[in-house]
Amino acid sequence: MPRSDRLERQARALLVGLAAAAGAVAILAVLGFRLYRERDRMVEHTLNVISRIEELRRAVRRAQTAVLDHALGQPDQAAFVEEAAAGARRLSAELAWLTRDNPPQADLVREISAKIDGLTAAGRDLAGRAPESGPPLIAFQRRTAELIDDLTRAQAEERRLLSLRTGDRRVIENRLAMAFVLVFAINALLLWWSIAFARSYRQARDGRDRALSRLNAGLESKVAERTRELERTVGELRRSNEDLRRFANSASHDLQEPVRVIGSYVSLIEKRFGEKLDGDGALYLSRAINGAKQLQRLLADILAYVSLRESEPTRYPAPLAQTLEAALDSLRLQIEDSGATIRASGLPEVDADHELLRRVFQALISNAIKFAASGRPPVIEVSANRSETEWTVEVRDNGIGFEEEFSESIFSLFSRLHPRGRYEGSGTGLATALRIVELHHGRMGARSKPGEGSVFFFTLPIAERKSQ
């Protein structure tokens, strides 16, 4: 294994480990900080409870003092008693709210609240009488002392809780400090490792770059050699294709004249000597005439196929419905003889070589009529659908159909699915149509089932309209 790759693997493993450790410590630190805040809140809460108990103790003492001053003959103490009692009731209500999460303390606070209510009633009664120091005053003093004892117990319990919670907070503080130290140590380790790894990786990278440079130089030399070989091969293929195209053109043109002469002389023989021939002679002559006509059509189809150039077609915008109508005009006699019905819908305006597209429509509709089902007039539907980038034109018929396995081979030159004598044709129509569609940078295909008709479709890219 190369040293750089080994370093990268070690670096990834160490980085993942340190990152996981740092993440774990960070999570623990966050959780610890939350726990610290909770303990701090509980300490503050306990201090608040202790403060309220102390204030309540002072309010009770003020009420006790006011009652004693009244008993000693000092006037106007009833107002002081009421003020102290109101403060005590308010403080006891606050304590009840603050100690609701501590059931024992809450019970004790409820007892204290009840005793405050009793002392408040007794204090009002004593403040409303003439000054005296009899049994009612003694009973008031005793109940006040009991209340003070309860407050002392409640305050002692809160101080115990304060000691526990302060200790918990101190432990959490120590743990948080340890966590921060660990995070700092891990970060320092990461920094040190990063510096060491960067140094090692730079050395390994420089060595790898030198090796890659040598390898690239060798590859560039091989690519240049292969490119030259491909250029030579492409040049040879182009010359070969051009030679084949010239041969096909020459053969088609050169053969047309002798075939035309043969057809003319055979027709002349039929006119002059047809009545003198017996049955076999007339049959042979008829076959010779038909053969000459078929050969003429085949040569014309081959010439039309090879004449399609590889360059871009001559494009211009025009409605596809007009192109279809021109194709139907060329097939008018065949349509009338077969009783075919042709329906078209949704055909757009496209930028294309419409003379070539007329030949595509003519080939597809001619085939649909030719391969019509027996006893069923042909019904042919032509439609178009648009996607984001192209138009898809479909030609659907109700003819005899074919097996799906032949949906590609039927577009080959001279391809036939039926015996030669059963259906007319040279086998070049679909191949020519496919080549025209490909010249428009489109695709062509077919879907069919025997006895259920066929759907031939081709696509045309949507041209971007230039702004005026």
C-alpha positions, 0 to 999 in steps of 0.5 A: 500500500502506498505511504500516502494512502496509509497515512490517509487511513491512519489520519482518518482513523485518528481523526474519527477517534479524536473527534468522537472523544471530543464530541463525547466530552462536549456532550458530557460538558453540555449535560453537566452544564445543564445539571449545574444550572439546575443545581444552581437554580435549586440552591437559589430556590433554597436560599429564597425559601430560607429568606422568606422563613426569616421574614415570616419569623420577623413578622410574627415577632412584630405581631407578638411585640404589638400585642405585648405593647397593647397589654402593657398599656401602649395605645394604637397597637391594633394597626400594628397587629393587622399590618404584621398579620397581613405580612405573615399571611402573605409570606406564608402563601409565598412559602406554600408556593415555594415548597410545593415540590417538597411534600414534608416541607409543604405539610409543615408550611400548611401547619404554620399557615393554620397557626398564623391564622389562629394567632391573627384571630387571637391577636385581633381579639387581644388588641381589641380588649382593654389592656390585661395580662391574664390567661389569654395573653399567656395562651397567645405567647405559648402559641407564638412560641410554638409557631416560632419553633415550627419556623425554626424547624422549617428553616433548619430543614432548608439549611440542610437541603442548602448544604446538600445542594451546595455540595452537589453544585461544587461536585458538578463544578469540579467535573465541568472543570475537568471536562473543559480541561479534557476538551482543551487537551484534546484540541491541543492534541488535534492541533499537534497531530494536524501539524504533524500529519500535514508535514507527513502528508505534504511529503507523501503528496509530493512523492505521489505527484512526481509519480503521477507526473511520470505516469501522465507523461506516459499516458499522454504519449499513449493517448497521442499515439492512439489518437493518431491511429483513430484519426487514420482509421476514421479517415479510412472509414470516411474514404470507404463510406464515400467510395460506397456512396459513389458506388451506390449512386453510380450503380443506381444511375447506371442500372436505371438506363438498361432496366428502363430499356429492358422495360420499354422493349418488353412493353413493345413486345407485348403491344406488337406480339401479345396477341400471338403468344400462347398462355405460357408466353403471355404469362412469362411476358407479364412476369418479365414486365412486372420484374422490370417495374419492380427493379426500377422501383428498387433502384429508385428507392436505393438511390433515394436512400443513399442520396440522404446526406450526413449534413444537416437538413434544410430547416424552416418553420412550417406546420406539420399538418401541411407536411402531412397533407402533402404526403396524403396527396401523394397517396390519394389513390391508395387511400381511396382504393383502400377506403382508409380513414386518416385523422390528425390532431395536435400537430405543431409547427416545427423547424425541419426539412418538411420535404424529408418529413413528407417522405417519413409520413408517406412511408408510415401511412403507406405501410399502415394501408398496405398491412391493413387487416382483412375485412377491416378498413384502415383507420390511421390516427396521427398525433403529437405530444410535447415534452420539455425538449422534443415533440413525439409524433405518433402514427397509430393504425388498426392493421395486422400488427407484428411481434414486439421482438421485430420492433427494431429489425424492421428499420433495417435496410431491405428488412421484410417480415412477410414473404416477398410475393405477399406484400409489395415493397422494396424494404427500404421505406422504414430504413429511409424514414429512420435515416431522415429522423436521425438527420433531424437528431431525433429517434424512431421506434414502434410498438405493436401486437399481432392483430391489434395494430401498430404505433410508429413514433418519431421525435423531433427536438424543439428548436430554441426560438431566437429573440427578435 
